[in-house]
Amino acid sequence: MKAKHCTFRNATVHVDGHRYHGCRFEQCRLVYSGGDLPSLIDCEFDRCRWTLNGAAERTLRLMKAMVERGGAMRGLVERSLGLASAPAIPEPAAPVRAPAKTRPDKNLH
């Protein structure tokens, strides 16, 4: 479905694979079930709520469990969502050199 400059009020809108351009959603329930991503360009949302069903809901549950487990699993989710940058690879430490021994100059007295 393609919708352009439409207004949706008090509706349940299943968005999988649909394209919306310049639309307004007022007090709508927007449902995504894990199918093709919707296209929402220049749209406005007023008091709407999102619902995830099916594959989308299961994916969200998996990601939540990964975050709760912590450690590398949490980092994977955060990086996947762009919430955290990948850990920086530490620069090798510069070698520490002992100061050169100085010998007294025999010509200076």
trRosetta pair geometry for C-beta under 8 A, 3 or more apart (Angstrom, degrees):
i j d omega theta_ij theta_ji phi_ij phi_ji
1 18 4.5 -10 62 -127 92 107
1 19 7.3 -166 96 35 54 65
2 18 7.4 -174 -77 -167 33 73
2 19 4.7 -9 -114 68 74 107
2 20 8.0 176 -159 -78 45 35
2 21 7.7 1 -172 6 87 104
3 6 4.4 -62 179 16 112 135
3 18 7.2 21 3 168 101 115
3 19 7.2 174 28 94 61 58
3 20 5.0 -6 66 -114 101 73
3 21 7.3 176 93 28 55 64
3 23 5.4 41 115 -78 113 137
4 20 7.9 172 -81 -159 38 44
4 21 4.8 -8 -114 66 78 102
4 22 6.1 36 -167 51 64 106
4 23 7.4 -123 -139 -59 16 88
5 21 7.3 -26 -31 99 61 76
5 22 4.6 -11 -76 106 67 118
5 23 6.7 -145 -94 -84 9 55
6 20 7.5 -94 46 -142 104 94
6 23 4.8 -8 58 -122 74 102
6 24 7.6 -144 102 35 44 66
7 23 7.0 174 -82 -166 32 72
7 24 4.6 -10 -114 65 79 103
7 25 7.9 180 -158 -77 52 28
7 26 6.8 10 -176 1 96 111
8 11 4.7 -90 -180 41 99 132
8 13 5.6 18 179 -62 162 136
8 23 6.7 30 -5 169 100 118
8 24 7.2 -173 28 94 64 55
8 25 4.9 -7 63 -116 107 69
8 26 6.9 176 89 28 55 67
8 28 5.2 35 117 -80 113 143
9 26 4.6 -8 -110 68 75 109
9 27 6.5 33 -162 53 63 96
9 28 7.3 -121 -135 -63 15 91
10 26 7.3 -24 -28 101 59 85
10 27 5.2 1 -77 98 62 113
10 28 7.0 -118 -68 -86 6 59
11 28 5.1 -13 61 -121 71 100
11 29 7.5 -130 108 36 40 71
12 28 7.1 157 -94 -169 24 79
12 29 4.6 -17 -111 68 74 107
12 31 6.3 26 -179 -16 92 120
13 25 6.8 -97 14 -124 151 122
13 28 5.4 7 2 177 112 133
13 29 7.2 163 22 81 66 53
13 30 5.4 -21 68 -111 98 65
13 31 6.9 176 84 21 44 79
14 18 7.6 114 105 -12 64 133
14 31 4.8 -34 -104 73 63 109
14 33 7.1 -3 -154 -11 102 113
15 18 5.4 -112 -158 44 50 111
15 20 7.6 -55 -134 -14 102 124
15 30 5.6 19 -26 -171 128 96
15 31 6.7 164 8 69 81 50
15 32 5.5 -36 60 -83 106 80
15 38 3.9 -34 159 -64 104 152
15 40 7.6 -11 -159 -61 137 110
16 32 6.1 128 -65 -143 77 60
16 33 5.4 -46 -52 41 137 90
16 34 7.4 -10 -106 55 124 31
16 35 3.5 60 -167 54 129 119
16 36 5.9 101 176 52 76 65
16 38 6.5 -96 -100 -57 13 91
17 35 5.4 -50 -28 122 103 119
17 36 3.6 68 -87 63 85 116
17 37 7.6 84 -77 58 42 25
17 38 6.7 -30 22 -86 15 62
18 38 5.3 -5 59 -127 71 98
18 39 7.5 -128 109 36 45 73
19 38 7.2 177 -83 -168 36 68
19 39 4.2 3 -122 57 78 116
19 41 7.8 3 -171 8 84 105
20 23 4.3 -64 -176 15 109 135
20 38 6.9 14 7 170 101 113
20 39 6.7 176 32 93 58 66
20 40 5.2 7 63 -115 109 62
20 41 7.0 176 93 31 59 65
20 43 5.3 36 120 -78 118 135
21 39 7.6 -5 -62 121 81 106
21 41 4.8 -5 -115 68 74 107
21 42 6.3 36 -167 50 61 102
21 43 7.6 -117 -135 -60 14 87
22 41 7.2 -19 -30 100 58 81
22 42 4.8 -3 -79 100 61 115
22 43 6.9 -144 -94 -84 3 56
23 40 7.8 -86 47 -144 108 77
23 43 4.8 -6 61 -120 77 101
23 44 7.6 -144 103 33 46 67
24 43 7.0 177 -82 -164 31 71
24 44 4.6 -8 -117 62 78 104
24 46 7.2 11 -177 2 95 110
25 28 4.3 -76 -177 22 102 136
25 30 6.7 16 -174 -63 160 114
25 43 6.7 32 -6 170 101 116
25 44 7.0 -173 29 93 66 56
25 45 5.0 -7 65 -114 107 67
25 46 6.9 177 92 29 57 67
25 48 5.0 26 122 -73 117 144
26 46 4.7 -7 -114 67 70 112
26 47 6.8 31 -166 52 57 95
26 48 7.5 -128 -142 -61 9 92
27 46 6.9 -33 -31 102 60 83
27 47 4.8 -4 -83 97 67 111
27 48 6.7 -162 -113 -83 9 58
28 45 7.8 -98 44 -141 105 84
28 48 4.7 -7 58 -120 77 105
28 49 7.9 -158 96 34 48 56
29 48 7.2 177 -82 -163 23 77
29 49 5.7 -17 -115 69 68 88
29 50 7.9 137 -166 -111 56 16
29 51 5.8 18 179 -7 100 119
30 45 8.0 -51 -26 -124 140 123
30 48 5.7 41 -14 168 107 125
30 49 7.3 -172 26 91 77 36
30 50 5.1 -33 73 -107 99 66
30 51 7.1 169 82 23 46 72
31 50 7.8 150 -88 -163 29 56
31 51 4.8 -21 -106 70 75 103
31 52 7.9 157 -156 -93 58 20
31 53 6.0 14 -171 -4 104 118
32 35 7.9 -140 -169 34 69 75
32 38 6.9 -110 -104 -7 107 116
32 50 6.8 -7 8 -167 105 104
32 51 7.5 165 26 84 61 52
32 52 5.7 -24 72 -111 87 67
32 53 7.4 173 88 27 37 76
32 56 5.1 118 115 -85 90 173
33 52 7.5 145 -97 -167 33 53
33 53 4.3 -28 -107 75 84 98
33 54 4.1 45 -170 32 91 126
33 55 6.6 74 154 34 64 80
33 56 5.6 -158 -168 7 16 115
33 57 8.0 -25 -136 -10 54 93
34 52 7.6 72 -48 -168 85 91
34 53 7.6 -118 -3 85 93 60
34 54 5.1 -124 22 100 119 102
34 55 2.9 -163 123 75 168 100
34 56 3.8 -156 -58 -38 83 73
34 57 7.6 -89 -39 9 118 60
34 58 7.6 -1 -69 38 154 92
34 59 6.6 142 -109 -2 119 124
35 55 7.7 118 -50 44 48 125
40 43 4.7 -69 -176 18 91 136
45 48 4.5 -82 -168 22 102 128
52 56 4.0 -126 -162 120 100 110
52 57 4.5 154 119 -74 94 67
52 59 8.0 -104 174 54 138 91
52 60 5.4 93 95 -10 162 144
53 56 6.3 48 56 51 40 105
53 57 5.4 -13 -144 -24 14 120
54 57 6.1 116 48 20 25 100
54 58 7.1 -53 146 -2 38 102
55 58 5.7 -56 -145 39 34 110
55 59 6.2 37 156 -22 67 105
56 59 5.8 -53 -148 35 29 112
56 60 6.5 30 154 -18 63 106
57 60 5.7 -55 -150 36 31 112
57 61 6.5 33 152 -20 64 104
58 61 5.6 -51 -149 35 34 113
58 62 6.5 36 152 -20 65 103
59 62 5.7 -52 -150 34 33 112
59 63 6.4 29 154 -16 65 107
60 63 5.8 -56 -146 39 31 110
60 64 6.3 35 154 -22 65 106
61 64 5.6 -53 -147 34 30 113
61 65 6.5 31 154 -18 64 105
62 65 5.8 -57 -152 36 30 110
62 66 6.4 32 151 -21 65 106
63 66 5.5 -52 -148 34 34 115
63 67 6.5 35 153 -19 66 103
63 77 5.1 126 -158 -129 90 126
64 67 5.8 -54 -150 35 32 110
64 68 6.4 29 153 -17 65 108
65 68 5.7 -55 -146 38 31 111
65 69 6.4 37 153 -26 64 104
66 69 5.7 -52 -151 29 31 113
66 73 4.1 -138 -164 164 83 107
66 74 6.5 168 139 -77 76 43
66 76 6.6 -76 170 68 137 108
66 77 5.0 143 101 -44 125 127
67 70 7.5 37 169 -71 37 43
67 73 7.4 -131 -62 120 24 93
67 74 4.9 80 -134 -119 49 84
67 77 5.3 -81 -67 63 87 157
67 78 7.7 106 -109 -48 97 84
69 73 4.7 15 79 64 121 147
69 74 6.8 -161 73 -44 70 86
70 73 6.8 63 74 56 22 97
70 74 4.9 -15 -138 -21 31 132
71 74 6.1 117 51 17 33 98
71 75 7.2 -66 137 -1 37 102
72 75 5.4 -56 -148 39 36 115
72 76 6.3 45 152 -28 68 101
73 76 5.7 -49 -153 28 31 115
73 77 6.9 27 152 -14 62 102
74 77 5.9 -57 -155 37 34 108
74 78 6.2 30 152 -17 68 109
75 78 5.6 -57 -143 40 32 111
75 79 6.1 28 160 -15 68 107
75 84 6.7 -89 -141 82 67 142
75 87 7.4 -14 -158 -32 141 106
76 79 6.1 -58 -146 40 25 105
76 80 6.2 27 154 -22 62 111
77 80 5.6 -57 -146 36 29 114
77 81 6.3 13 160 -6 65 111
77 83 7.9 -1 121 35 72 126
78 81 6.2 -66 -146 46 27 100
78 83 4.3 -93 -157 72 77 107
78 84 3.8 24 142 16 124 113
79 82 7.5 36 -173 -76 32 27
79 83 7.5 -88 -57 49 22 70
79 84 5.8 -62 -68 74 62 84
79 85 7.4 50 -113 -170 87 14
79 86 5.7 59 -123 -79 133 71
85 88 7.8 27 117 -50 116 80
104 108 7.5 -119 175 60 85 104
105 108 4.6 60 85 9 109 107
